[in-house]
């Protein structure tokens, strides 16, 4: 019974509901400043090796910069980094 319910949910719920929105790093400066979605984010320490063109997902915080802090996940590097929202 539970398997049928789970299968029904997978069929009914669109795949897009499972995927997070990815954003491209538009510019990166010294592993610490990143322009994403036309907003500036500054690393709390460093996001080593993160560069222009990498794709990120916002695990916490907002891509529109209206936040105090955010946690980004770099899809290309498979790493998380804490940033300040500007």
C-alpha distances in whole Angstrom, upper triangle without the diagonal:
4,5,5,6,9,10,11,13,14,16,17,18,22,23,26,24,23,27,30,33,36,39,42,45,48,50,51,54,54,51,51,51,48,48,45,44,48,48,49,47,49,48,48,49,49,46,48,48,46,48,48,46,43,40,38,35,36,33,36,38,39,40,43,45,44,43,45,43,40,38,38,36,38,36,39,40,37,38,38,41,42,45,47,46,50
4,5,5,6,9,10,11,12,14,15,16,20,20,23,21,20,24,26,30,32,36,39,42,45,47,47,50,51,47,47,47,45,45,42,41,45,44,46,44,46,44,44,46,45,43,44,45,43,45,45,42,40,36,35,32,32,30,32,35,36,37,39,41,41,40,41,40,37,35,35,33,35,33,36,37,33,35,35,38,39,41,43,43,46
4,5,5,6,8,10,11,12,14,15,18,18,22,20,19,22,25,29,31,35,38,40,43,46,46,49,50,46,46,47,44,44,41,40,44,44,45,43,45,44,44,45,45,42,43,43,41,43,43,41,38,35,34,31,32,30,32,35,35,36,39,41,41,40,42,40,37,35,34,32,34,31,34,35,32,34,34,37,38,41,43,43,46
4,5,5,6,9,10,11,12,14,17,18,21,20,19,23,26,29,32,35,38,41,44,47,47,50,51,48,48,48,45,45,41,41,44,44,46,44,47,45,46,47,47,44,45,45,43,44,44,42,39,36,35,32,33,31,33,36,36,37,40,42,42,41,43,41,38,36,36,34,35,33,35,37,34,36,36,39,40,42,44,44,47
4,5,5,6,9,10,10,12,15,17,20,18,17,21,24,27,30,34,37,39,42,45,46,49,50,46,46,46,43,43,39,38,42,42,44,42,44,43,44,45,45,42,44,44,42,43,43,40,38,34,33,30,30,29,31,33,33,35,37,39,39,38,40,38,35,34,34,32,34,31,35,36,33,34,34,37,38,40,42,41,44
4,5,5,6,9,10,11,14,14,17,15,14,18,21,24,27,30,33,36,39,42,42,45,46,43,43,43,40,40,36,36,39,39,41,39,41,40,41,42,41,38,40,40,38,40,40,37,34,31,30,27,27,26,28,30,31,32,34,36,36,36,38,36,33,31,30,28,30,28,31,32,29,31,31,34,35,37,39,38,42
4,5,5,6,9,10,13,13,16,15,15,18,21,24,27,31,33,36,39,42,43,46,47,43,44,44,41,40,37,36,40,40,42,40,42,41,42,43,43,40,41,41,38,40,40,37,34,31,30,27,29,27,30,32,32,33,35,38,38,37,39,37,34,32,31,29,31,28,31,33,30,32,32,35,36,38,40,40,43
4,5,5,6,8,11,13,16,15,15,19,22,25,27,31,34,37,40,43,43,47,48,45,45,44,41,41,37,36,39,40,42,41,43,42,43,45,44,41,43,42,40,41,41,38,35,32,31,28,29,28,30,32,32,33,35,37,37,37,39,38,35,33,32,31,32,30,33,34,32,34,33,36,37,39,41,40,43
4,5,5,6,9,11,13,12,12,16,19,21,24,28,31,34,37,40,40,44,45,42,41,41,38,37,34,33,36,36,38,37,39,39,40,41,41,38,40,39,37,38,38,35,33,29,28,25,26,24,26,28,28,29,31,34,33,33,36,34,31,30,29,27,29,27,30,32,29,31,30,33,34,35,37,36,39
4,6,6,8,8,11,10,10,13,17,20,22,26,29,32,34,37,38,42,43,39,40,39,36,36,32,31,35,35,37,36,38,37,38,40,39,36,37,37,34,36,35,32,30,27,26,23,24,23,26,28,28,28,31,33,33,33,35,33,30,28,27,25,27,24,27,29,26,28,28,31,33,34,36,35,38
4,6,7,9,12,12,12,15,19,21,24,27,30,33,36,39,40,43,45,42,42,41,38,37,33,32,36,36,39,38,40,40,41,43,41,38,40,39,37,37,37,34,32,28,28,25,26,26,28,30,30,30,32,35,35,35,38,36,33,31,30,28,29,26,29,31,29,31,31,34,35,37,39,37,40
4,6,9,12,11,12,15,18,20,23,27,30,33,35,39,40,43,45,42,42,41,38,37,33,31,35,35,38,37,40,39,41,42,42,39,41,40,37,38,37,34,32,29,28,25,26,25,27,29,28,28,30,33,33,33,36,35,32,31,30,28,30,27,30,33,30,32,32,34,35,36,38,36,39
4,6,8,7,9,12,15,17,20,23,27,30,32,35,36,40,41,38,38,37,34,33,29,28,31,32,34,33,36,36,37,39,38,35,37,36,34,34,34,31,29,25,24,21,22,21,23,25,24,25,27,29,29,30,32,31,28,27,26,25,26,24,27,29,27,29,28,30,31,32,34,33,35
4,5,6,8,10,13,15,17,21,24,27,29,33,34,37,39,36,36,35,32,31,27,25,29,30,32,31,34,34,36,38,36,33,35,34,31,32,31,28,26,23,22,19,21,21,23,24,23,23,25,28,28,29,32,30,27,26,25,23,24,22,25,27,25,27,27,29,30,31,33,31,34
4,5,6,7,11,13,15,19,21,25,27,30,31,35,37,33,34,33,29,29,25,24,27,28,30,29,32,32,34,35,34,30,32,31,28,29,28,25,23,20,19,17,19,19,21,23,22,22,24,27,28,28,31,29,25,24,22,20,21,19,21,24,22,24,24,27,28,29,31,30,33
4,5,5,8,9,12,15,18,22,24,27,29,32,34,31,31,30,26,25,21,20,24,25,27,26,29,29,31,33,31,28,30,29,26,27,26,23,21,17,17,14,16,16,19,20,19,18,20,23,24,25,28,26,23,21,20,18,19,17,20,23,21,23,22,25,26,26,28,27,29
4,6,8,10,13,17,20,23,25,28,30,33,35,32,31,30,27,26,22,21,25,25,27,26,29,29,30,32,31,28,31,30,27,28,27,25,23,19,18,14,15,15,17,19,18,18,20,23,23,23,26,25,21,20,19,18,20,18,21,24,21,23,22,24,25,26,27,26,29
4,7,10,13,16,19,22,25,28,28,32,33,30,30,29,26,26,22,21,25,25,27,26,28,27,29,30,29,26,28,28,25,26,26,23,21,17,16,13,14,14,16,18,18,18,21,23,24,24,26,24,21,19,18,16,18,15,19,21,18,20,19,22,23,24,26,26,29
4,7,9,13,16,19,21,24,25,28,30,27,27,26,23,22,19,18,22,22,24,23,25,25,27,28,27,23,25,25,22,23,22,20,17,14,13,10,12,12,15,17,16,16,19,21,22,22,24,22,19,17,15,13,15,12,16,18,16,17,17,20,21,22,24,23,26
4,6,10,13,16,18,21,22,25,27,24,23,23,19,19,15,15,19,19,20,19,22,21,23,25,24,21,23,22,19,20,20,18,15,11,10,7,8,9,12,13,12,12,15,17,18,18,21,18,15,14,12,11,12,11,14,16,15,16,15,17,18,19,20,19,22
4,7,10,13,15,18,20,23,25,22,22,21,17,16,12,11,15,16,18,17,20,20,23,24,23,20,22,22,18,18,17,15,14,10,8,6,8,10,12,13,11,10,13,15,17,17,20,18,15,14,12,11,12,11,14,17,16,16,16,17,18,18,19,18,20
4,7,10,12,15,16,20,22,19,19,18,15,14,10,10,14,15,16,15,18,18,21,22,21,17,19,18,15,15,14,11,10,6,5,5,8,11,13,14,12,10,13,15,17,18,20,18,14,13,10,9,9,8,11,14,13,14,14,15,17,16,19,17,20
4,7,9,12,13,17,19,17,17,15,11,10,7,7,10,11,13,13,16,16,19,21,19,16,18,17,13,13,11,9,8,5,5,6,8,12,14,13,11,8,11,13,16,16,19,17,14,13,10,10,10,10,12,14,14,15,14,14,16,15,17,15,17
4,6,9,11,14,17,15,16,14,10,9,6,7,10,11,13,13,15,16,20,20,18,15,16,15,11,10,8,6,6,4,6,9,11,15,16,16,14,11,13,14,18,19,20,18,16,15,12,11,10,10,10,13,14,15,15,15,17,15,17,16,17
4,6,7,11,13,12,12,10,7,6,5,8,9,10,10,10,12,13,17,17,15,12,14,12,8,7,5,5,5,6,7,10,12,15,17,16,14,11,13,14,17,18,19,17,15,14,11,12,9,11,11,13,14,14,14,13,15,13,15,14,15
4,7,11,14,13,13,11,7,5,6,8,8,9,10,11,14,15,19,20,17,15,16,14,11,9,5,6,8,9,11,14,15,18,19,18,16,13,14,14,18,19,20,19,17,17,14,15,13,15,14,16,18,18,18,17,18,16,17,15,16
4,7,10,10,11,8,6,5,7,10,9,10,9,11,12,13,17,18,15,13,14,13,10,7,5,8,10,12,13,16,17,20,20,19,18,15,16,15,19,20,20,19,17,18,15,16,14,16,15,16,19,18,18,16,17,15,16,15,15
4,7,7,7,6,5,7,9,13,12,12,10,10,10,11,14,14,11,10,11,10,7,5,5,9,10,12,13,16,17,19,20,19,18,16,17,16,20,20,20,18,16,16,14,15,13,16,15,15,17,16,16,14,15,13,14,15,15
4,6,6,5,7,9,12,16,14,14,11,11,9,10,14,13,11,10,11,10,9,8,9,13,13,16,16,19,19,22,22,21,20,18,19,18,21,21,20,18,18,18,16,18,16,19,18,17,20,18,17,15,16,13,15,15,15
4,5,7,9,12,15,19,18,17,13,13,10,10,13,11,8,9,9,9,9,9,11,15,15,17,17,20,21,22,23,22,22,21,22,20,23,22,21,19,19,18,17,18,16,19,18,16,19,17,17,14,15,14,15,17,17
4,6,8,12,14,17,17,16,13,11,9,8,11,9,6,5,5,6,6,7,10,13,12,15,14,17,17,19,20,19,20,18,20,18,22,20,19,17,16,15,13,14,13,16,15,13,16,13,13,11,12,11,13,15,16
4,7,10,13,16,16,14,10,8,6,5,8,7,5,6,8,10,9,10,12,15,14,16,15,17,16,18,18,17,18,17,18,16,19,17,16,14,14,14,13,15,14,17,17,15,17,14,13,10,10,9,10,12,13
4,7,10,13,12,10,7,6,5,6,10,10,9,9,11,12,10,10,11,14,13,15,14,16,16,18,17,16,16,14,15,13,16,16,15,13,13,14,13,15,14,18,18,17,19,16,15,12,12,9,10,10,10
4,6,10,10,8,6,5,6,8,12,13,11,10,12,12,9,8,8,11,11,12,11,13,13,16,16,15,14,12,13,12,15,15,15,13,12,13,11,13,12,15,15,15,17,15,14,11,12,9,10,10,10
4,7,6,5,5,6,9,11,15,16,15,13,15,15,11,10,9,11,11,12,11,13,13,17,17,15,13,10,11,10,14,15,16,15,13,14,12,15,14,16,17,17,19,18,16,14,14,12,12,11,10
4,5,5,7,7,11,13,16,18,16,14,16,16,12,11,9,10,10,9,9,10,10,14,14,13,11,7,9,9,13,14,15,14,12,13,11,13,12,14,15,16,17,16,15,14,14,12,12,11,11
4,5,8,10,14,16,19,21,20,18,20,19,16,14,12,12,13,11,11,11,11,15,15,13,10,6,7,9,12,14,16,16,14,15,13,15,14,16,17,19,20,19,18,17,17,14,15,12,12
4,7,10,13,16,19,21,20,19,21,20,17,15,13,14,15,14,14,15,14,18,18,15,12,9,8,9,12,15,17,16,15,17,15,18,17,19,20,21,23,22,20,19,18,15,15,12,11
4,7,10,13,16,18,18,17,20,20,16,15,14,15,15,15,13,14,13,16,15,12,10,8,7,6,9,11,13,13,12,15,14,16,17,19,20,21,22,20,18,16,15,12,11,8,8
4,7,10,13,15,15,14,17,17,14,14,13,15,15,15,14,15,14,17,16,13,12,10,9,7,11,11,12,12,12,14,13,16,16,19,20,20,21,19,17,14,13,10,9,7,6
4,7,9,12,12,11,14,15,12,13,13,15,14,14,12,13,12,14,13,11,10,9,10,8,11,10,10,9,9,10,10,13,14,17,18,18,19,16,14,11,10,6,6,5,6
4,6,9,9,9,12,14,12,13,14,17,16,16,14,15,14,16,14,13,14,13,14,11,13,12,11,9,10,11,11,14,15,18,19,18,19,16,14,10,9,5,5,7,7
4,5,5,6,10,12,11,13,15,17,15,16,14,15,14,15,14,13,15,14,16,13,16,14,12,9,9,10,10,12,13,17,17,16,16,13,11,7,6,4,6,9,11
4,6,9,12,15,14,16,18,21,19,19,16,17,15,16,14,14,16,17,18,15,17,14,11,9,10,10,12,14,15,19,20,18,18,15,12,8,6,5,6,10,12
4,7,9,13,13,15,18,21,19,20,17,19,17,18,17,17,19,19,21,18,20,18,15,13,13,12,13,15,15,19,20,17,17,14,12,9,8,8,10,13,15
4,6,9,9,12,15,17,15,17,15,17,17,17,17,18,19,19,21,18,21,19,17,14,14,13,12,13,13,17,17,14,15,12,11,8,9,9,11,14,16
4,6,6,9,12,14,12,13,12,14,14,15,16,16,18,17,20,18,20,19,18,14,13,11,10,10,9,13,13,10,12,9,8,6,8,9,12,14,16
4,6,9,12,14,12,15,14,17,17,18,19,20,21,20,23,21,24,22,21,18,17,15,13,13,11,14,13,10,12,10,10,9,12,13,16,18,20
4,6,10,12,10,13,13,16,18,19,21,21,22,20,23,22,25,24,23,20,18,16,14,13,10,13,11,8,12,10,12,11,14,15,18,20,21
4,7,9,7,9,10,13,15,16,18,18,19,17,20,19,22,21,21,18,16,14,11,11,8,10,9,8,11,9,10,10,12,12,15,17,18
4,6,6,9,11,14,16,19,20,20,20,17,19,19,22,22,22,20,18,16,13,13,10,12,10,10,13,13,14,13,15,15,17,18,19
4,6,9,11,14,16,19,21,20,19,16,18,18,22,22,23,21,18,18,14,14,11,13,11,12,15,15,16,15,17,16,18,18,18
4,6,9,13,16,19,21,20,19,16,18,19,22,23,24,22,19,18,14,14,11,11,9,12,14,15,16,16,19,18,20,20,20
4,7,10,13,16,18,18,18,15,18,18,22,22,23,20,17,15,11,10,7,7,6,8,11,11,13,13,16,16,18,18,20
4,7,10,13,15,16,15,13,16,17,20,20,21,19,15,14,10,8,6,6,6,9,10,11,12,13,15,15,18,18,20
4,7,9,12,12,12,10,14,14,17,17,18,15,12,10,6,5,4,6,8,9,9,9,9,10,12,12,15,15,17
4,6,9,10,10,9,13,13,16,15,17,14,10,9,6,5,7,7,11,12,11,11,9,11,12,13,15,15,17
4,5,6,7,7,10,11,12,12,13,11,7,6,5,6,9,11,14,14,13,12,10,10,10,10,12,12,15
4,7,9,10,13,13,14,13,14,11,7,5,6,7,10,12,15,15,13,12,9,10,10,11,14,14,17
4,7,9,12,11,12,9,10,8,5,5,7,9,13,15,18,18,16,14,11,11,9,10,11,11,15
4,7,9,8,8,6,8,6,4,7,8,12,14,17,20,20,18,16,13,12,10,9,9,8,12
4,5,6,6,6,9,9,7,9,10,13,15,17,20,20,19,18,15,14,13,11,11,8,11
4,5,8,9,12,11,9,10,10,12,14,15,18,19,19,18,15,14,13,12,12,9,11
4,6,8,12,12,11,13,13,16,17,19,21,22,22,21,19,17,16,13,12,9,10
4,6,8,9,9,12,12,16,17,20,22,22,22,20,18,15,14,11,9,5,6
4,7,9,10,13,14,18,20,22,25,25,25,23,20,18,15,13,10,7,8
4,6,7,11,13,16,19,21,24,24,23,21,17,15,12,10,8,6,8
4,7,11,13,17,19,22,25,24,23,21,17,14,11,9,6,5,8
4,7,10,13,16,19,21,21,20,17,13,11,7,6,4,5,9
4,6,10,13,16,18,17,16,14,10,8,6,5,6,7,11
4,7,10,13,15,14,13,10,7,6,5,6,9,10,14
4,6,9,12,11,10,8,5,5,6,7,10,11,14
4,6,9,8,7,6,4,7,9,11,14,15,18
4,6,5,5,5,6,8,11,12,16,16,19
4,6,5,7,9,12,15,16,19,20,22
4,6,8,11,13,16,18,21,21,24
4,5,9,11,15,16,20,21,24
4,7,10,14,16,20,21,24
4,7,10,13,17,18,21
4,7,10,14,15,19
4,6,10,12,15
4,7,10,13
4,6,9
4,6
4
